[in-house]
């Protein structure tokens, strides 16, 4: 919604600049807008066009880089979910309760980032569920070398998962379009369109051309702003990697089984502490 509003404002300002230039062309026609004056306007407009193209290209490149980084981090997070589940399966059946908690963590992340209700906003801030999962991994008591190696790998992957999630959250909070830079860019575009209006006759063809150009410019601003909000809006990143990881992690556990497994895990950890 914010992207549409700002791009609409940009369109209105830029197109108004073109209309203002057409109005000035009719007012200044004659000696005040001779061939020499038009040559200077062409040179100045060409300079502004070059500068604006450079800045606009820089903004598009930066926004696209941020967008691709979020996609890569999401794919890495989905990969960590799947790898951690497989490592826990290799450890043995005693990790089933942790695997169930891992699945619930993935489902919770899916719901927080891609809210199923249209009225809710995506929440990238990591919740507290990951800390509980990490604690359950720490209290595992390996019975052989294979389980010891699996526990070490599982803790490493869990660390990677937490780091990726926090990194995605922090970078999404920091990456945004600089409004002072946007204001300067829009002012340049407005001056350029004023120059176009001064150099063109006022007819329907010219007005239609100005409309198309203004739409193109505002569309570029819209795309830039959408790429800086990759988990909402028109260019929202697909949750398919997380869905795919969930499908490969197996079915969701029944609630009564979860309660039973949790009690068994706490009993086993208590016995392990007493034995030590």
C-alpha positions in Angstrom: 0.0 0.0 0.0 2.8 2.3 0.9 4.6 1.6 -2.4 1.5 2.4 -4.4 1.0 5.7 -2.5 4.5 6.9 -3.0 4.7 5.8 -6.7 1.4 7.6 -7.3 2.8 10.8 -5.7 5.9 10.5 -7.9 3.7 10.1 -11.0 1.6 13.2 -10.1 4.7 15.3 -9.4 6.6 14.3 -12.6 3.6 14.6 -14.9 2.7 18.0 -13.3 6.2 19.1 -14.1 5.6 18.1 -17.8 2.3 20.1 -17.8 4.0 23.0 -16.2 6.7 23.0 -18.9 4.0 23.0 -21.6 2.3 26.0 -19.9 5.6 27.8 -19.6 6.4 27.1 -23.3 3.2 28.9 -24.3 3.9 31.8 -21.9 7.5 32.2 -22.9 7.1 31.7 -26.7 8.9 34.2 -28.7 12.1 36.1 -27.8 12.2 34.6 -24.2 12.4 31.1 -25.6 14.5 31.4 -28.7 16.9 28.8 -30.3 19.8 29.7 -28.0 17.6 29.3 -24.9 16.3 25.9 -26.2 19.9 24.7 -26.8 20.8 25.5 -23.2 17.6 23.7 -22.0 18.5 20.7 -24.0 22.1 20.6 -22.6 20.8 21.0 -19.0 18.1 18.4 -19.5 20.6 16.0 -21.0 22.9 16.4 -18.0 20.0 15.8 -15.6 18.9 12.7 -17.6 22.4 11.2 -17.3 22.6 11.9 -13.6 19.1 10.5 -13.0 19.8 7.4 -15.0 22.9 6.7 -12.9 21.1 7.2 -9.6 18.0 5.2 -10.7 20.2 2.3 -11.9 22.1 2.3 -8.6 18.8 2.2 -6.6 17.4 -0.7 -8.8 20.7 -2.6 -8.4 20.8 -2.1 -4.6 17.1 -3.1 -4.2 17.6 -6.2 -6.3 20.7 -7.2 -4.4 18.7 -6.9 -1.1 15.8 -8.9 -2.6 18.0 -11.7 -3.8 19.8 -11.9 -0.4 16.5 -12.4 1.4 15.6 -15.2 -1.1 19.0 -16.9 -0.5 18.6 -16.6 3.3 15.1 -18.1 3.1 16.4 -21.1 1.0 19.3 -21.5 3.5 16.8 -21.5 6.5 14.6 -24.1 4.8 17.7 -26.2 4.1 18.7 -26.0 7.8 15.3 -27.2 8.9 15.5 -30.2 6.6 19.1 -31.1 7.4 18.5 -30.8 11.2 15.5 -33.1 10.9 17.5 -35.7 9.1 20.4 -35.5 11.5 18.0 -36.0 14.4 16.5 -38.9 12.6 19.9 -40.4 12.3 20.5 -39.9 16.0 17.7 -42.3 16.9 14.0 -42.5 18.0 14.7 -40.7 21.2 14.9 -37.4 19.3 11.4 -37.7 17.9 10.1 -35.1 20.4 12.8 -32.6 19.2 11.9 -33.3 15.6 8.2 -32.6 16.4 9.3 -29.3 18.1 11.4 -28.5 15.0 8.4 -29.0 12.8 6.3 -26.7 15.0 9.1 -24.1 14.8 9.1 -24.3 11.0 5.3 -24.0 10.9 5.4 -21.0 13.4 8.1 -19.3 11.2 5.9 -19.8 8.2 2.9 -18.3 9.9 4.8 -15.3 11.3 6.5 -14.4 8.0 3.6 -15.2 5.7 0.5 -14.5 7.8 -2.5 -16.5 6.7 -4.8 -13.7 7.7 -4.8 -10.7 5.4 -5.2 -8.3 8.3 -1.9 -9.4 9.9 1.5 -8.1 9.0 4.5 -10.3 8.6 6.7 -10.6 11.7 10.3 -11.3 10.9 11.5 -11.0 14.5 12.5 -14.5 15.8 10.3 -15.9 18.6 11.3 -17.9 21.7 10.6 -21.3 20.3 14.1 -21.7 18.9 15.7 -21.3 22.3 13.6 -24.2 23.7 14.7 -26.4 20.7 18.3 -25.5 21.3 18.0 -26.4 25.0 16.5 -29.8 24.1 19.5 -30.5 21.8 21.9 -29.6 24.6 20.5 -32.0 27.1 20.7 -35.0 24.8 22.8 -37.8 26.3 24.6 -39.7 23.5 25.1 -43.5 24.0 27.8 -44.1 21.4 30.2 -42.3 19.1 27.7 -42.1 16.2 25.1 -40.3 18.4 27.9 -38.0 19.8 28.8 -37.0 16.2 25.1 -36.5 15.3 24.5 -34.3 18.4 27.5 -32.1 17.4 26.3 -31.7 13.8 22.7 -31.0 15.1 23.9 -28.3 17.4 26.0 -26.8 14.6 23.0 -26.8 12.2 20.7 -25.3 14.9 23.3 -22.5 15.4 23.3 -21.9 11.6 19.5 -21.8 11.6 19.3 -19.2 14.4 22.0 -17.1 12.8 20.3 -17.1 9.4 16.9 -16.2 11.0 18.4 -13.3 13.0 20.4 -12.1 10.0 17.3 -12.1 7.7 15.4 -10.1 10.4 18.2 -7.5 11.0 19.0 -6.9 7.3 15.3 -6.5 6.5 15.0 -3.9 9.3 18.0 -2.0 8.0 17.5 -2.2 4.2 15.1 0.5 3.0 14.9 3.2 0.4 16.6 6.4 1.4 13.9 9.1 1.3 16.3 12.0 1.0 17.8 10.3 -2.1 14.3 9.6 -3.4 13.3 13.3 -2.9 16.4 14.4 -4.8 15.7 11.9 -7.6 12.0 13.0 -7.9 13.0 16.6 -8.0 15.5 15.9 -10.8 12.8 14.0 -12.7 10.3 16.9 -12.3 12.9 19.4 -13.7 13.6 17.0 -16.6 9.9 16.8 -17.4 9.6 20.6 -17.2 12.4 20.8 -19.8 10.5 18.3 -22.0 7.5 20.5 -21.8 9.4 23.6 -22.7 10.9 22.0 -25.8 7.6 20.4 -27.1 4.4 21.8 -28.6 1.3 21.4 -26.5 -0.8 18.8 -28.2 -2.5 15.5 -27.3 0.4 13.4 -28.6 2.9 15.1 -26.4 0.6 14.9 -23.4 0.1 11.1 -24.0 3.9 10.7 -24.3 4.4 12.5 -21.0 1.8 10.3 -19.3 3.6 7.1 -20.5 7.0 8.4 -19.4 5.7 9.4 -16.0 4.1 6.0 -15.6 7.4 4.3 -16.5 9.3 6.4 -13.9 6.8 5.9 -11.1 6.7 2.1 -12.0 10.4 2.0 -11.5 10.1 3.6 -8.0 7.3 1.1 -7.2 9.4 -1.9 -8.1 12.3 -0.5 -6.0 10.1 -0.1 -2.9 8.5 -3.5 -3.4 11.9 -5.2 -3.5 12.8 -3.6 -0.2 9.7 -5.3 1.4 10.2 -8.8 0.1 7.8 -10.6 2.5 4.7 -8.5 1.6 3.2 -6.8 -1.4 3.2 -7.6 -5.1 6.8 -9.0 -5.2 6.5 -11.1 -2.1 9.0 -13.9 -1.9 7.3 -17.3 -2.2 7.2 -19.5 1.0 7.7 -22.6 -1.2 11.1 -23.5 0.2 9.7 -23.7 3.8 6.6 -25.7 2.5 8.9 -28.1 0.7 11.0 -28.6 3.8 7.9 -29.2 5.9 6.6 -31.8 3.4 10.0 -33.7 3.6 10.0 -33.5 7.4 7.0 -35.8 7.6 3.5 -35.4 9.0 2.6 -33.3 12.0 2.4 -35.2 15.3 -0.9 -35.8 17.2 -1.3 -33.5 20.3 -1.5 -36.5 22.7 1.7 -37.9 21.3 3.5 -34.6 21.8 2.5 -34.5 25.5 3.7 -38.1 26.0 7.0 -37.5 24.3 7.7 -34.3 26.3 7.1 -36.1 29.6 9.4 -38.9 28.5 12.1 -36.5 27.5 12.0 -34.7 30.8 12.0 -37.9 32.7 15.0 -39.2 30.8 16.9 -36.0 31.2 16.2 -36.1 35.0 17.5 -39.6 35.2 20.6 -38.7 33.3 21.3 -35.8 35.7 20.8 -38.1 38.7 23.1 -40.7 37.3 25.8 -38.1 36.6 
